[in-house]
Amino acid sequence: MFQPATRLTIITEHLLSARVCDIIERSGGKGYTIVAVGGKGSHHLHPLREKATVAEGVDNVKIEVVVSD
């Protein structure tokens, strides 16, 4: 059976990802997907890094979760 749903996409720094996922879980979320992302914004370029960075946790991640309401 199909239900209407919405995909919520959150782009944040890796340092905040655990906090965001905790909010999702406390709100009743049963799962989510986390992917490393890069791109260019109004402030500067956010490169996608395959190697460790000098400052751990400053890379950006995309967190996606499907919500029913």
PyMOL commands that set and color helices and strands:
alter all, ss='L'
color gray80, all
select helices_A, chain A and resi 14-26
alter helices_A, ss='H'
color red, helices_A
select strands_A, chain A and resi 6-13+33-37+39-40+45-46+60-67
alter strands_A, ss='S'
color yellow, strands_A
deselect
rebuild
show_as cartoon
